[in-house]
Amino acid sequence: MRKSLAPLCLFALLTLPAHAAQSRPAKFDVVKIAEGVYAAVRKDPPGFAVESNSLFVIGDEGVIVVDAQSNAAATRETLAALRTLTGKPVRVVVNTHWHDDHVVGNQVYAEAFPGVQFVAHAATRAYLPAEGAANRRKWHEGGLTQFVEFLRGLVRDNKSFGGGALDDEERASYLSDIHLGEGYMTVPADYEPKLPTVTLEGRLTLYQGSRAVEVLFLRRGHTSGDVVVRLPRENVVAAGDLVVYPVPFVGSDQSHVSDWAATLEKLIALKASVILPGHGPLMRDDSYLRLVARLMDSVNQQTRAAVARGETLEAARKSVKLDEFRKLFAGESKVRSALFGMYVAGPAVASAYADATAKR
């Protein structure tokens, strides 16, 4: 079952089913960060499935949105929240990377605002119609339904993913995962992503009058196409999935653990007073970023040492010790411990191993 759930770290799911969008309470809070700057911060409990935060930057003539969501219903809810703040059109949507929970909702903005521009790293534009389409097709052909049914069975039988009976945290987490998984199932089988119309490989600055909005590629991490969005005047950064709370998301075949710590050091050097992660609450300091950087550096260094000793990947998985970090990220939580095992322990070593053994 771990293998069947592994694609989750590729797509980092999901949201509410379309038919429930009007009947269920809002799943996010809209938080004012600065004048004209708001964050839509998701309230889903930690779980295998997640939905993305968004940033709204409202200027004199239009709005810049950072990240869409995993399906049309979720993005329409986010857009409805934006409409309570302003009637100005969305001019630009920045996608921080290529995973579906950050890009599928682009179509909603394209339909609502003809002429809207989509900004992302060049690697995101290359990935989405090629490898991204193949991965999405495989996931929809079996993995997604299997994931939802597996969790329904656990809830029905009062069984924990790790064994034993469910505790209250696990039950809430699994029920959230099921709702989010059902939401992703509303994405049509013939869905084609709305590709970036503007790409960058280093730095791009957008302007709203006197306000600068910087889109920055710092270095690889969660994917090879991560960008962050910085408002230098307001000292705000939207970090995408370079920062995910309470447990980082690592995809072994897309992430680059060898670079991740250095990328976070560059992010920390921006000295933002407010950081919006891809998933999780607003952060007012860099303590969590530093913890994630320590984790990624430890995985990278330990894995490189294993490669130098001639170990196979399977041997390296056993020799790389992460008990200290599991305790720091998960504590006594069975949900967070399961997330650490699913999204960090296995895939992070595989990512670091792939980078360490890659031909230069």
C-alpha positions in Angstrom: 0.0 0.0 0.0 2.9 2.4 0.6 3.8 2.0 -3.1 0.3 2.6 -4.2 0.1 5.8 -2.1 3.5 7.1 -3.4 2.1 9.1 -6.3 0.6 11.5 -3.7 3.9 13.2 -3.3 3.8 13.9 -7.0 0.5 15.6 -7.1 0.0 16.7 -3.4 -3.7 16.5 -3.6 -6.8 17.9 -3.5 -10.0 19.6 -2.5 -13.8 19.3 -2.0 -16.1 17.6 -4.4 -17.9 20.0 -6.7 -21.4 19.1 -5.5 -20.4 20.0 -1.9 -18.7 23.3 -2.6 -21.8 25.3 -1.6 -22.8 23.1 1.4 -19.6 22.6 3.3 -18.0 25.4 5.4 -15.0 27.3 3.9 -11.8 25.4 4.1 -9.5 28.4 4.3 -9.1 31.7 6.0 -8.4 34.9 4.2 -5.7 36.8 6.2 -4.7 40.4 5.5 -0.9 40.6 5.5 -0.3 44.2 4.3 -2.3 46.8 2.4 -3.6 45.1 -0.7 -2.0 41.8 0.2 -4.0 38.8 1.4 -3.4 35.1 1.9 -5.9 32.4 1.5 -4.7 29.9 4.1 -6.0 26.4 4.1 -7.4 24.9 7.3 -7.3 21.2 6.3 -5.7 19.0 9.0 -2.4 17.4 8.3 -2.8 14.4 6.0 -1.7 12.5 2.9 -3.8 14.8 0.8 -3.4 18.6 0.8 -4.7 21.7 -1.0 -2.6 24.8 -1.8 -2.6 28.2 -0.2 -2.9 31.2 -2.4 -1.6 34.8 -2.2 -3.6 37.8 -3.5 -1.7 41.0 -4.4 -4.2 43.7 -5.3 -3.0 46.7 -7.3 -4.6 49.8 -8.7 -5.7 48.1 -12.0 -5.6 44.4 -11.3 -4.6 41.4 -9.1 -1.7 39.0 -9.1 -2.6 35.6 -7.7 0.0 33.1 -6.5 -1.1 29.5 -7.1 -4.4 28.0 -8.1 -5.8 24.8 -6.6 -6.3 21.2 -7.6 -9.7 21.4 -9.2 -12.2 23.9 -10.6 -14.5 23.9 -7.5 -11.7 24.7 -5.1 -10.3 27.5 -7.3 -13.8 29.0 -7.7 -14.1 29.1 -3.9 -10.8 30.9 -3.8 -11.8 33.3 -6.5 -15.1 34.0 -4.7 -13.1 35.0 -1.6 -11.0 37.3 -3.7 -14.2 38.8 -5.1 -15.2 39.9 -1.6 -12.0 41.9 -1.4 -12.0 43.5 -4.9 -13.8 43.6 -8.2 -10.6 44.2 -10.1 -9.6 41.6 -12.7 -6.9 39.0 -12.2 -4.1 40.0 -14.6 -1.4 37.4 -13.6 -1.4 34.0 -12.0 2.0 32.8 -10.8 2.4 29.0 -10.3 5.2 28.2 -7.9 5.7 24.8 -9.5 4.0 22.1 -11.6 2.1 19.9 -9.2 -1.6 19.7 -9.9 -2.8 21.2 -6.6 -1.1 24.4 -7.7 -2.0 24.5 -11.4 -5.3 22.7 -12.3 -7.3 25.8 -11.2 -5.5 27.9 -13.8 -8.4 27.1 -16.2 -10.9 28.9 -13.8 -8.8 32.1 -14.1 -8.5 31.8 -17.8 -12.2 31.5 -18.2 -13.0 34.3 -15.8 -10.3 36.7 -17.1 -9.6 36.5 -20.8 -6.0 37.7 -21.4 -4.7 36.6 -18.0 -1.0 35.7 -18.0 0.4 32.6 -16.3 3.9 32.9 -15.0 6.1 29.9 -14.0 9.6 28.5 -14.3 10.5 27.2 -17.8 10.8 23.7 -16.3 7.2 23.8 -15.3 6.1 24.6 -18.9 8.2 21.7 -20.2 7.0 19.2 -17.6 3.2 19.7 -17.6 2.3 18.5 -21.1 4.9 15.7 -21.2 5.9 13.8 -18.0 3.1 15.6 -16.0 0.4 14.3 -18.4 1.8 10.7 -18.2 1.9 10.8 -14.4 -1.5 12.2 -14.1 -3.0 9.6 -16.4 -1.4 6.7 -14.4 -2.7 8.2 -11.2 -6.3 8.6 -12.5 -6.3 5.1 -14.0 -6.0 3.4 -10.6 -4.0 5.1 -7.9 -6.4 7.8 -7.0 -9.5 5.5 -6.6 -7.4 3.0 -4.7 -6.1 5.7 -2.3 -9.6 6.9 -1.5 -11.1 3.4 -1.1 -8.2 2.4 1.1 -8.8 5.3 3.5 -12.6 4.7 3.5 -11.8 1.2 4.6 -9.6 2.3 7.4 -12.3 4.7 8.7 -15.0 2.1 8.4 -12.9 -0.5 10.2 -11.5 2.0 12.8 -8.0 1.0 11.8 -4.9 3.2 11.7 -2.5 3.3 8.7 0.3 2.3 11.1 -1.7 -0.4 12.9 -4.1 -0.4 15.8 -7.2 1.6 16.3 -7.7 5.1 15.0 -7.2 8.0 17.3 -9.1 11.3 16.9 -6.4 13.0 15.0 -6.1 10.1 12.5 -9.9 10.0 12.0 -10.0 13.7 11.2 -7.0 13.4 8.9 -8.4 10.5 6.9 -11.8 12.0 6.5 -10.2 15.2 5.2 -8.1 13.1 2.8 -11.2 11.4 1.5 -13.0 14.7 0.8 -9.9 16.0 -0.9 -9.4 12.9 -2.9 -13.0 13.0 -4.1 -12.4 16.6 -5.2 -9.5 15.6 -7.4 -11.7 12.9 -8.9 -13.8 15.7 -10.4 -10.9 16.7 -12.8 -11.9 15.4 -16.2 -9.9 12.5 -17.7 -9.2 14.7 -20.8 -8.0 17.6 -18.7 -5.2 19.6 -20.4 -3.2 22.0 -18.2 -3.2 25.7 -18.9 0.4 26.3 -19.6 2.5 29.2 -18.6 2.4 32.1 -21.0 5.5 33.7 -19.4 8.5 31.7 -18.2 11.7 32.5 -16.3 14.9 30.7 -15.4 16.3 33.2 -12.9 14.3 36.3 -12.0 11.3 38.2 -13.2 9.9 41.5 -11.7 6.2 42.4 -12.2 5.0 45.9 -11.3 1.7 47.2 -9.9 2.4 50.9 -10.0 5.2 51.5 -7.5 4.9 48.0 -6.0 7.4 45.4 -7.2 6.5 41.7 -7.2 9.6 39.6 -7.7 9.4 36.0 -9.0 12.6 34.2 -8.1 14.2 30.9 -8.9 16.6 30.4 -6.1 17.7 26.8 -6.8 16.1 23.3 -7.1 14.3 21.7 -4.2 10.8 20.3 -4.2 11.0 20.3 -8.0 13.5 21.6 -10.6 11.1 24.4 -11.3 10.3 26.0 -7.9 9.8 29.7 -7.8 9.1 32.0 -4.9 7.2 35.3 -5.0 8.6 38.2 -3.0 7.1 41.5 -2.2 10.2 43.5 -1.1 8.3 46.6 0.1 5.9 44.5 2.3 8.7 42.0 3.2 6.4 39.0 2.3 7.4 35.8 0.5 5.2 33.1 -0.9 7.4 30.0 -0.8 5.5 27.3 -2.6 6.3 23.8 -1.7 9.9 24.5 -0.8 8.1 25.0 2.6 5.4 22.7 3.6 4.1 22.4 7.3 4.1 20.3 9.4 6.1 17.7 7.4 8.0 18.5 4.1 6.8 16.9 0.9 9.6 15.1 -1.0 9.1 13.4 -4.4 11.9 11.0 -5.1 11.8 11.3 -8.8 11.1 15.1 -9.0 12.7 16.6 -5.9 16.4 17.5 -5.5 17.3 17.0 -1.8 21.0 17.7 -2.8 20.1 21.4 -3.5 17.2 21.9 -1.1 19.1 23.1 2.0 21.1 25.6 -0.1 17.8 26.8 -1.7 16.3 27.4 1.7 19.4 29.3 2.9 18.8 31.7 0.0 15.1 31.9 1.0 16.1 32.7 4.6 18.5 35.3 3.3 15.5 37.3 1.9 14.7 38.0 5.6 10.9 38.0 5.0 8.8 39.0 8.0 5.9 36.9 6.7 6.3 33.6 4.8 3.3 31.9 3.1 4.2 28.2 2.7 2.7 26.1 -0.1 0.7 24.2 2.6 0.4 25.2 6.3 -0.1 28.4 8.3 1.6 31.7 7.8 5.0 31.9 9.4 6.4 35.0 11.1 10.0 33.8 11.5 12.5 31.4 9.8 12.7 28.8 12.5 10.8 26.1 10.6 12.8 26.9 7.4 16.0 26.3 9.3 14.7 23.0 10.6 13.8 21.8 7.1 17.2 22.9 5.8 18.9 20.9 8.6 16.9 17.9 7.6 17.7 18.1 3.9 21.4 18.7 4.6 21.5 15.7 6.9 19.8 13.5 4.4 22.1 14.7 1.6 25.3 14.3 3.6 24.4 10.9 5.0 23.4 9.6 1.5 26.5 10.9 -0.2 28.6 9.1 2.5 26.6 5.9 1.7 27.3 6.3 -2.0 31.0 6.8 -1.3 30.9 3.5 0.7 29.5 1.8 -2.4 26.1 1.2 -0.9 23.0 0.4 -3.0 19.9 2.6 -2.6 18.3 -0.1 -0.5 21.4 -0.2 1.8 21.4 3.6 2.0 17.8 3.6 3.1 18.9 1.5 6.1 22.1 3.4 6.9 20.7 6.9 6.7 19.4 7.7 10.2 16.6 10.2 10.6 15.1 9.3 14.0 16.1 12.7 15.4 14.2 14.5 12.7 11.2 12.2 12.8 10.9 13.2 16.5 11.3 16.9 15.7 8.7 16.9 13.0 6.2 14.3 14.2 6.6 14.3 18.0 4.0 11.8 19.3 1.6 12.3 16.5 0.8 9.1 14.5 -0.4 11.2 11.6 2.8 13.2 11.3 4.9 10.1 11.8 3.1 8.4 8.9 3.6 11.5 6.8 7.3 11.6 7.7 7.7 8.0 6.6 5.7 8.5 3.4 7.0 11.9 2.2 10.5 12.2 3.8 12.3 9.0 5.0 11.9 7.0 1.8 11.7 9.6 -1.0 14.3 12.0 0.4 17.0 9.3 0.5 16.0 8.2 -3.0 16.2 11.8 -4.2 19.6 12.4 -2.6 20.9 9.1 -4.0 19.8 9.9 -7.5 21.5 13.3 -7.4 24.7 11.8 -5.9 24.9 9.1 -8.6 23.8 11.2 -11.5 26.2 11.5 -14.4 27.6 15.0 -14.7 
